[in-house]
Amino acid sequence: MALEAFDGAGRIAAWHLHESRRFFGELALPAELADAARLDRWLIEHCQRARASSVGKNHVRQHGPLRDQARLDAAIRELTELARVRLRKDGKRQTIEVNPELVMVTT
């Protein structure tokens, strides 16, 4: 019982440490990079849940972390330069393709 409590306490402490690093890490970044990091994390989580490697830009704007068009475009440009995403245009429809290596789902 004591070992289980110790293990549980360790997991809680590790979670809090991870969250503080994530929170304070984003605060230390310039706004453009923080937006890109937030979008990157959201895209990866969304694609893993949906078992997909792409998502419509309008869907991202409606449901993602960045609703402002200019900030979203800047974040997409940043992630494109880092080879994390690619923006594909098909007429007026735009799709964000996430680097497949980032969304590999293990079963």
N, C-alpha and C positions, 0 to 999 in steps of 0.2 A: 504494500500500500504506500509506504514512504517513497519507494522508488518511482511509482506511478505519479505521485504528487510532484516529485522533483523533476521528472520528465515533462510533465504538464507545465510547470513553472518555467522551465527552460524554453519550451515552445512559445509561451506567451512573451517572455523577454525577447526572444529572437524576432518575433513578429513586430513588437514595438520598436526594436532597433531598426529593422528593415523599413518600417513606415517613417521613422524620423529621418533616416538617410534619404528616402525618396522625397519627403516633404522639403527638407532643408536643401537637398541637392537641386530641386527645381527652383527654389528661391535664389540660389546663387547664380543661376544661369540668366543670361539676357532673355528678355521676354520672347524673342523670336525662337530661340533654342528651346525654351521651356514649352512653348506651344508645339514645336516639332516633337519633343519628347512625349508630351501628353498625347498627341495625335498618333504617334508611332505605337505607343502602348495600347491605345484604344483599337487601332487597326488590327494589331496582332491578336488581341483578345477576341475581337469580333470575328475575324476570319477563322480562328481556331474553333469558336463556338459554332459557326455556320459551316465549318469544314469546307471553306472556300479560300481562294487566294486573291479575290478581287471584290470590290464593293463599289457601287455607284457613288459618285461624288455628291449627288443630291441627298442620298441616304446618309452619308457622313455628315453633311451640313445639318440635316434635320436631327440626327440622333447622336452624333459624335460630340467631342469636347469643345469644338470650335464652331460657333454659329456665324461669326463675322466672316464675310467672304474674303476680305483682304488678308485677315490673319490666317484663314484656312489656306488660301493660295500661297502665302509665304511659307507656311509649314510644309505644304506639299513640295514646294521648290527645294526647301532644305533637305527633306527626306529623299527627293530625287537625286540631289547632288551627292548624297551619302549612299546611293544605290540601294536604298531600303524600299522604295516604291517607284512605280512608273505610272504616268498619267496617259491613258489611252483615250483618244477621241474618235467617236463614230458619229459623224454629223454633229448634232447638238449634245448628244449623250457623252458624258465623260465618266470613265471608270478608273478607279485607283487600283492598280495591281500591286500587291505586296510581294516582295521578294519571297519566293516559295521556301527558301531555306529558313525564313523567320517564322513561318506558320506551320511547320511540320508538326503534325499531331501524332503522338505516340499512343499506341493502343495497348 
